[in-house]
């Protein structure tokens, strides 16, 4: 069928769904191209529910880039919530894209954004409902090619049974180049294998089927042992956009029809981070720091407000306070936003180095609470993780913040870090309580929220060899903090330790873990990052049936063994970690 159906394929039962607008498309500023007028058809697939995916900045960037190609179209698809999945299976209907209501199996390429390990089962749901065989070995020339990018693509082995090609690094240049190769390949009528080889020659594209695997260390991982074709590189190098101003952030992205989790105009003002925290994968794999020009940021913000009427703007990057022009930028943006009665939030602010006039500007435009990430409570622990902050910085910042319009500060800490001791746990409470006490000098209702996550050792970080605390140990530490926060009248928030446990196994996994992912999915695992949906028992059973030993994947790793992600070069010098 070459034209869009006049009725939505789900029109008979949309009224039965919790949020029908998640699936109907037609949002303001969405792009619908004529299917038969283009040569390459690309589906931007986000493996989470619409409410989450519509806030993803990378999808917005690539949506514009693909649709700016005159010979290609890009349409979006998100993981259906459980109510729609049930209806689709009952009625034997496919998952369709938002713009053209096309089954995913109709596209040439399905491109998934892998932001988080606990979305992997959602990707399998989308493939299955889209009419695409889960495993790349079961696909033929009639099926779409399946590619994936995002931070989790830098340690891709658990998903290699399901993905034809991984895009390593920035996708702004690599993706159009891949689609151009595909366009030429379609004209020539070449096979999938030849397309993969041509993609591999680009650089920054890892095609798993072009490599051999073996267990090269006694009791070690299954790792890449060689290449099948010399056109494939032995190590795949992360691609880097040196000047991100060449790819302006879109000011005309689709506006969410159903309420998005972060329903605001967000703009990436810089990419990369200079802080070098030893637990942080993003800080390692997005190096070096690249900034958007202040003029481009301001023009994009004002353009988006003018076109879509946003009432909140968010300036985002890994460490906003390190943006070289942050003070003049915020001053200029805030002055423009005041005239438009629009508020502003600034993400990832360090808990130190905030100039007085900068805080004045932020607080003057209906800014909500501020969020800081000391990460650890004791100075010893902050030194271990290379967090460049001390108690004096925190106290100075607390005085500056609470003496203005704010009465609430959110703090983020991590437990289970390498070398952590009992005193480091109690130091989290001491740090938060001191900040709260400073706040109450200025406001009787001053509030400090303590949010605590569990450390998950990540590939490509200095802590990639570290052991992860057991669920029981993390639970014990959480209980201590919960009790101490309650007795000190601090608000306490924690992550589900079971989710962190799974994240750790999958994150350091090899191809063998992919078998467990599929088995858990077949047993009902969906939306594993949502506490109320986590099918923990299904995962434990899957690990047992596939001989995946959680203790091995989460234990201390020897530094002399080959790792499943060694063939991915993210740009760190040998020996740096």
C-alpha positions in Angstrom: 0.0 0.0 0.0 1.6 3.3 -1.1 -0.7 5.8 0.7 -1.5 6.2 4.3 -4.6 4.4 5.5 -7.6 6.7 6.0 -8.4 5.0 9.3 -5.8 4.2 12.0 -5.2 0.4 12.1 -6.2 0.5 15.8 -9.3 2.7 15.5 -11.6 -0.1 16.7 -10.0 -0.3 20.2 -8.1 2.9 20.8 -10.8 3.9 23.3 -9.8 0.9 25.4 -6.2 2.1 25.9 -5.0 4.2 28.8 -3.5 6.8 26.6 -4.6 6.5 22.9 -2.6 9.6 21.9 0.6 7.6 22.4 -0.1 5.8 19.1 -2.1 8.0 16.8 0.7 10.3 15.6 -0.2 13.6 13.8 1.5 15.7 16.5 2.3 19.3 15.8 5.5 19.6 13.7 5.7 15.9 12.9 6.8 15.1 9.4 4.9 12.8 7.0 6.5 12.1 3.6 5.1 10.3 0.7 6.1 6.6 1.1 6.7 6.1 -2.7 8.5 9.3 -3.2 11.7 8.2 -1.4 14.2 5.4 -1.8 15.1 4.7 1.8 12.6 4.3 4.7 14.0 4.5 8.2 12.1 3.9 11.5 13.5 5.7 14.6 12.6 3.1 17.3 12.8 4.1 20.9 12.5 1.0 23.3 10.4 2.6 25.9 6.9 4.1 26.2 6.0 7.2 24.2 5.9 9.4 27.3 9.6 8.7 27.9 10.8 8.5 24.3 9.4 11.9 23.3 11.8 13.6 25.7 14.9 11.9 24.1 17.1 14.5 22.5 19.0 12.1 20.2 15.8 11.0 18.6 14.8 14.6 17.9 18.2 15.3 16.3 18.2 12.2 14.0 14.5 12.7 13.1 15.4 16.0 11.5 18.6 14.7 9.9 16.9 11.8 8.2 13.9 13.8 7.0 16.2 16.5 5.6 17.5 13.9 3.2 15.3 14.3 0.1 15.5 10.6 -0.8 14.7 9.3 2.7 12.0 9.4 5.3 12.2 8.9 9.0 9.1 7.8 11.1 9.0 7.1 14.8 7.9 4.1 16.8 7.9 3.5 20.6 7.3 0.5 22.8 3.6 -0.1 23.2 2.4 -0.1 26.8 1.1 -3.4 28.0 -2.5 -2.6 27.2 -1.7 -2.1 23.5 0.6 -5.1 23.3 -2.2 -7.3 24.7 -4.6 -5.9 22.1 -2.2 -6.4 19.2 -1.5 -10.0 20.1 -5.1 -10.8 20.6 -6.1 -9.3 17.2 -2.9 -10.3 15.4 -2.1 -6.8 14.3 1.4 -5.3 13.8 3.1 -2.5 15.6 3.0 0.6 13.3 4.9 3.8 13.0 3.4 7.1 14.2 3.6 9.1 11.0 2.5 6.7 8.2 1.0 3.9 10.4 3.3 1.5 8.6 4.2 -2.0 10.1 7.8 -2.0 11.2 8.5 -4.8 8.8 7.8 -2.5 5.9 10.9 -0.3 6.6 14.3 -0.7 5.1 16.0 -0.1 8.4 14.9 -0.1 12.1 17.2 2.1 14.2 17.0 1.6 18.0 18.4 3.9 20.6 19.9 1.9 23.5 20.2 4.2 26.4 19.8 1.7 29.3 20.2 -2.0 29.7 16.7 -2.5 31.1 15.1 -1.4 27.9 16.5 -4.4 26.0 13.4 -6.6 26.4 11.3 -3.7 25.0 13.4 -3.8 21.9 12.5 -7.4 21.5 8.8 -6.6 22.0 9.0 -4.0 19.2 10.7 -6.4 16.8 8.2 -9.2 17.5 5.1 -7.0 17.2 6.6 -5.4 14.1 6.8 -8.7 12.3 10.6 -8.9 12.4 12.3 -12.1 13.5 14.1 -11.5 16.8 17.5 -13.0 15.8 19.5 -11.6 12.9 20.3 -15.2 11.9 16.6 -15.8 11.2 16.1 -12.7 8.9 16.4 -12.8 5.1 16.4 -10.2 2.3 12.7 -9.4 2.9 13.3 -8.1 6.4 14.6 -4.7 7.6 18.1 -4.3 8.7 18.2 -3.6 12.4 20.8 -1.1 13.8 21.3 0.3 17.2 23.2 3.3 18.7 23.4 5.1 22.0 25.7 4.7 25.0 24.9 1.0 25.5 26.1 0.3 22.0 29.7 0.8 23.3 29.3 -2.5 25.1 27.1 -4.3 22.6 27.7 -8.0 23.0 24.5 -9.0 24.9 22.4 -7.6 22.0 24.5 -9.0 19.1 22.1 -11.9 18.5 19.4 -9.3 17.6 21.2 -6.4 15.9 22.8 -6.3 12.5 24.9 -3.2 13.1 25.8 -1.0 16.0 26.6 2.7 15.5 29.5 3.6 17.8 29.6 7.3 18.8 28.0 10.3 17.4 25.4 9.5 14.7 24.9 12.8 13.0 27.3 11.9 10.2 27.5 8.1 10.4 23.7 7.5 10.0 23.3 9.5 6.8 26.4 7.8 5.4 24.9 4.4 6.2 21.6 5.3 4.5 23.4 6.6 1.5 25.2 3.3 1.2 21.9 1.5 1.6 20.3 3.6 -1.2 23.1 2.7 -3.6 22.9 -1.0 -2.5 19.2 -1.1 -3.3 19.9 0.3 -6.7 22.5 -2.4 -7.3 20.4 -5.2 -5.8 23.2 -6.4 -3.5 22.6 -8.7 -0.5 22.5 -7.9 3.2 26.0 -9.2 3.8 27.5 -6.8 1.3 25.6 -3.9 2.9 27.0 -4.8 6.3 30.5 -5.0 4.8 30.2 -1.6 3.2 28.8 -0.2 6.5 31.8 -1.7 8.4 34.2 0.1 6.1 32.8 3.5 7.1 34.4 3.3 10.6 32.3 3.5 13.7 30.0 0.7 12.7 30.2 -2.7 14.4 28.5 -5.6 12.5 28.6 -8.6 14.8 28.3 -11.2 12.1 31.6 -10.2 10.6 33.5 -11.4 13.6 34.4 -14.7 15.3 34.2 -15.3 19.0 35.9 -17.5 21.5 36.6 -17.9 25.2 40.3 -17.0 25.3 40.9 -17.1 29.1 40.2 -19.9 31.4 36.9 -19.2 33.1 36.7 -15.9 31.2 34.2 -14.2 28.8 33.3 -15.1 25.3 35.1 -12.3 23.4 35.8 -11.2 19.8 38.7 -13.4 18.5 39.0 -12.4 14.9 37.3 -11.0 11.7 35.6 -13.0 9.0 36.3 -10.5 6.3 39.4 -8.2 6.2 37.1 -5.2 5.2 35.9 -5.2 8.8 38.2 -3.4 11.3 39.7 -5.4 14.2 38.6 -2.7 16.5 35.7 -0.3 15.9 36.5 3.3 16.6 33.9 5.7 18.1 33.0 8.5 15.7 33.2 12.0 17.0 31.5 15.2 15.7 34.2 17.8 16.3 31.9 20.8 15.7 28.4 20.2 17.0 27.3 23.6 15.7 27.3 22.1 12.3 24.2 20.2 13.4 21.9 22.8 15.0 19.6 21.4 17.6 16.1 21.3 16.0 13.7 24.0 17.1 10.8 22.3 15.3 10.7 18.8 16.8 7.3 17.1 17.1 5.4 18.3 20.2 4.1 15.4 22.4 0.4 14.7 22.1 0.3 12.7 25.3 2.1 14.3 28.2 5.8 13.5 28.1 7.7 12.9 31.3 9.7 16.0 30.6 7.2 18.1 28.7 9.5 21.0 27.9 11.9 22.4 25.3 15.3 20.9 26.1 18.5 21.7 24.3 21.9 20.1 24.5 24.3 23.0 25.0 27.5 20.9 25.1 28.6 17.3 24.6 31.2 15.6 26.8 32.5 16.4 30.3 35.7 17.5 31.9 35.1 16.2 35.4 36.4 12.6 34.9 34.3 10.9 37.7 35.6 7.3 37.8 32.2 5.7 37.9 30.7 7.7 35.1 30.5 6.0 31.7 29.1 9.0 29.9 32.0 11.1 31.1 34.4 8.7 29.4 32.6 7.8 26.2 31.5 11.3 25.2 34.9 12.9 25.3 36.1 15.5 24.3 34.0 18.4 25.4 32.3 20.2 22.5 30.1 23.3 23.0 27.3 24.8 21.0 27.8 28.5 20.5 25.7 30.7 22.8 24.1 32.3 19.7 22.9 29.0 18.4 21.5 28.0 21.8 19.6 31.3 22.2 18.3 31.2 18.6 17.1 27.6 19.0 15.4 28.3 22.3 13.5 31.4 21.0 12.7 29.6 17.8 11.2 26.6 19.6 9.1 28.9 21.9 7.9 30.9 18.9 6.9 27.8 17.0 5.4 25.6 19.7 4.7 27.8 22.7 6.7 25.9 25.3 6.3 27.2 28.9 9.6 25.7 30.2 13.1 25.5 28.7 15.9 23.2 29.9 19.6 23.7 29.2 21.2 20.3 29.4 24.6 18.6 29.2 26.7 16.4 31.4 28.1 19.3 33.4 26.3 22.5 32.7 28.4 24.6 35.0 31.5 23.8 33.0 30.0 25.4 29.8 32.5 28.2 29.2 29.9 30.9 28.6 27.3 29.6 31.1 26.8 32.9 33.0 26.3 35.2 29.9 24.2 32.4 28.3 21.8 32.1 31.2 21.6 35.8 31.6 20.6 36.3 27.9 18.2 33.3 27.9 16.6 34.3 31.2 15.9 37.9 30.0 14.2 36.6 26.9 12.2 34.0 28.9 11.0 36.6 31.4 9.4 38.5 28.6 7.6 35.4 27.5 6.6 34.2 30.9 8.6 31.0 30.4 10.5 29.2 33.1 14.0 27.6 32.8 15.7 24.6 34.4 19.4 23.9 34.2 20.5 20.3 34.5 23.6 18.7 36.0 24.8 21.7 37.9 27.9 21.1 40.0 27.4 21.8 43.7 30.1 24.4 43.7 31.4 27.3 41.6 27.9 28.8 41.1 28.3 32.6 40.8 26.0 34.8 42.8 24.7 36.6 39.7 24.1 33.3 38.0 21.9 32.1 40.8 20.0 35.3 40.8 19.2 34.9 37.1 18.1 31.3 37.5 15.9 32.1 40.5 14.2 35.0 38.8 12.4 33.0 36.1 10.2 30.7 38.1 12.9 28.0 38.4 11.9 25.1 40.6 14.2 23.2 42.9 17.9 22.8 42.2 19.6 19.5 41.9 23.2 18.7 42.9 25.2 15.5 42.9 27.9 15.3 45.6 27.8 11.5 44.8 29.5 10.6 48.1 29.1 11.8 51.6 32.7 11.7 52.8 35.7 13.5 51.4 37.7 10.2 51.3 35.0 8.7 49.1 34.8 11.7 46.8 38.6 11.5 46.3 38.3 7.8 45.4 35.7 8.6 42.7 37.5 11.8 41.6 34.6 14.1 42.5 36.1 17.5 42.7 34.1 18.9 45.5 34.6 19.4 49.3 32.4 20.2 52.3 33.2 23.9 52.1 32.0 24.0 48.5 28.7 22.3 49.5 28.1 24.6 52.5 28.9 27.8 50.4 26.5 26.6 47.7 23.8 25.8 50.3 24.0 29.4 51.7 23.8 30.9 48.2 20.9 28.7 47.1 18.7 28.9 50.2 19.3 32.7 50.7 17.4 33.2 47.4 14.1 31.9 46.2 14.7 28.2 46.7 13.4 26.2 49.6 14.2 22.7 48.2 17.4 21.1 47.1 17.7 17.6 45.6 20.9 15.7 46.2 22.2 12.6 44.5 24.5 10.0 46.1 25.8 6.6 45.1 26.3 3.7 47.4 28.3 0.5 46.8 31.3 2.4 45.3 34.7 0.6 45.5 36.4 0.9 48.9 33.2 2.1 50.5 33.1 1.7 54.3 30.4 2.0 56.9 31.4 5.6 57.8 31.0 6.7 54.2 27.3 5.6 54.4 26.7 7.7 57.5 28.5 10.6 56.0 25.8 10.9 53.4 23.3 11.8 56.1 25.7 14.2 57.7 26.2 16.0 54.4 22.5 16.3 53.7 21.6 17.3 57.2 24.2 20.1 57.3 22.8 21.5 54.0 19.3 21.3 55.4 20.4 23.1 58.6 21.9 25.9 56.5 18.7 26.2 54.6 16.7 26.7 57.7 18.8 29.7 58.6 16.9 31.4 55.8 13.7 29.4 55.5 11.9 27.4 58.1 10.6 25.0 55.5 13.9 24.3 53.8 14.0 20.8 52.5 16.8 18.5 51.3 15.9 15.4 49.3 18.4 12.5 49.5 18.3 10.3 46.4 20.5 7.2 46.5 21.4 4.9 43.6 23.5 1.8 43.6 26.9 1.7 41.9 26.9 -0.4 38.8 30.4 -1.0 37.4 30.3 0.1 33.7 32.5 -0.8 30.7 35.0 1.9 29.6 35.3 3.3 33.1 38.1 3.0 35.7 35.7 0.9 37.8 34.9 -1.5 35.0 36.8 -4.3 36.9 35.3 -3.6 40.3 32.9 -6.0 42.0 29.3 -4.8 42.6 27.7 -5.1 46.0 25.3 -7.9 46.4 21.6 -7.1 46.5 21.5 -8.0 50.2 24.4 -5.6 51.0 22.8 -2.8 49.0 19.5 -3.4 50.7 21.2 -3.2 54.1 22.8 0.1 53.3 19.5 1.5 51.9 17.8 0.5 55.2 20.4 2.4 57.2 19.9 5.5 55.1 16.2 5.2 55.2 16.1 5.0 59.0 18.7 7.9 59.4 16.8 10.1 56.9 13.6 9.5 58.7 15.1 10.3 62.1 16.7 13.5 60.7 13.6 14.6 58.8 15.2 14.3 55.4 13.2 13.0 52.4 14.7 9.7 51.1 14.4 8.1 47.6 16.1 5.0 46.5 16.3 2.8 43.4 15.1 -0.8 43.2 18.2 -2.9 44.0 17.0 -5.7 41.8 17.0 -3.4 38.8 20.6 -2.4 39.5 21.5 -6.0 39.9 20.2 -6.8 36.4 21.7 -3.7 34.9 25.1 -4.9 36.2 24.9 -8.4 34.7 23.7 -7.2 31.3 26.1 -4.2 31.2 29.2 -6.4 31.6 27.7 -9.3 29.6 28.9 -11.2 26.6 26.9 -12.8 23.9 25.8 -15.5 26.2 23.7 -13.0 28.2 21.7 -12.3 25.0 20.2 -15.8 25.3 19.1 -14.9 28.8 17.6 -11.7 27.6 15.5 -13.5 25.0 14.4 -16.2 27.5 13.4 -13.6 30.1 11.4 -11.7 27.4 9.6 -14.9 26.4 8.7 -15.4 30.1 7.1 -12.0 30.2 9.8 -9.5 31.0 8.8 -6.0 29.8 9.6 -2.5 31.0 12.2 -3.8 33.4 13.2 -0.3 34.4 9.8 0.3 35.9 9.6 -1.0 39.4 6.0 -2.1 39.1 6.8 -4.2 35.9 10.1 -5.8 36.8 9.7 -9.5 36.4 12.7 -10.4 38.6 11.9 -14.1 38.9 11.7 -14.5 35.1 15.2 -13.1 34.9 16.6 -15.4 37.6 15.0 -18.4 35.8 16.5 -17.2 32.5 20.0 -16.9 34.0 19.7 -20.4 35.4 18.5 -22.0 32.2 21.2 -20.3 30.1 24.1 -21.0 32.6 24.6 -17.3 33.2 26.2 -17.0 36.6 25.4 -13.5 38.1 28.3 -13.9 40.6 30.8 -14.1 37.7 29.4 -11.0 35.8 29.2 -8.9 39.0 32.3 -10.1 40.8 35.8 -8.6 40.7 37.3 -9.0 37.2 40.9 -9.7 36.7 42.7 -6.9 34.8 44.6 -9.4 32.6 41.6 -11.1 31.0 40.0 -10.1 27.7 36.7 -8.2 28.1 33.6 -8.4 25.9 33.9 -4.7 24.9 37.7 -4.6 24.2 37.0 -4.5 20.4 35.2 -1.1 20.8 37.6 1.8 20.9 35.8 4.7 22.6 38.9 7.0 22.3 40.6 6.4 25.6 44.4 6.0 25.5 45.7 2.6 26.4 46.3 2.4 30.1 44.2 5.4 30.8 41.6 3.4 32.8 
